Amino acid sequence: MVQIGLSAFIEIPHENRYRVHTFNFYVYPGSFGSVNVKFLCQASALEFLCRHNFDFNKFIYDGISYLNEEQEKVLCNEIEELSVATDAEWLVYSRIISSVLCVGNSHRLL
């Protein structure tokens, strides 16, 4: 998955029609700490995206990062271990802590 589209419809009753607002979001499986996901795709998929003016720079640099449940658990464990981390280790994980919230089993977009 590289992009999510969302459309909101607003009814205009006295005109018997709808107004629609569409939003597209790039999603990118970024790396966090030891969580470094392999990203695989078919050549034909890349060709299709190129033909349809997909912006690969926005996808990578501006895409919304996400974690699955297993990746979140790994990352949460690493963050919990920071209580005994050295200053050097703390600097490595400062980006993670500032961009990831681990609350129970909830999954949040970053």
C-alpha angles and dihedrals in degrees: 000000000000104000139026122204124201127185126192118200123204118194118227098198102185090051095043092230143095134240115216131202116192126197129187123201126190113221121199128181096231124190122255122182108309091347103101111157123207109236113206130179140162121256090235090057091054090047090051092050091049092050089053095049097252109180105229092182092058089045093056103031101034102025119124109251120225142180131208120227095267093048091048091054091051092049094045090052090051091050092049089052089058089083086080096034125124122241090259092052090047091057091051092054099039091096091052095049092048094050106034129065117196110195115161110294095331119129117213132187111239 
